[in-house]
Amino acid sequence: MYRVVEEHSLRHQVWMAIVITIPGNLRAVLWNSRSHELPNN
């Protein structure tokens, strides 16, 4: 039982890490594409 709970916790940490990192990357890509559309002063 403990092993299953530990594995679930590990998967949860990995999932949370993915959820946290992916939006950051998408935000960076969107910001870069948006900044390219803006005129450079």
N, C-alpha and C positions, 0 to 999 in steps of 0.2 A: 504493500500500500504506500509506504513512504517513498519508494522508488518512483511510483507512478506520479505522486504529487510533486516530487522533485523534477521529474521530466516535464510535467505540465508547467511548472514554474519557469523552467528554462525556456520552453517554447513561448511562454508569455513574455519573457524578457526580450527574446529575439523579435517577436511580433511588435512589441512596443518600440524597439529600436528601429525597426523598419518603418513603422508609422511615423516616428519622429523625424527620421532622416529624409524620407521620400518627399513630404511636403516642403521641406527646406530646399531640396534640390529643384523641385518644380517651381518654387517661388523664385529661386535664383535664375532659372531659365526664362521664366515669364518676365522677370525684371530686366534681364539682359535684352530680350527681344523687344521689350517696351522702350528701353533706353536707346536702342538702335533706331527706333522710329522717331524719337525726339531729335530735333535739330541740335547740333553741337555748337555751343556759344564759345 
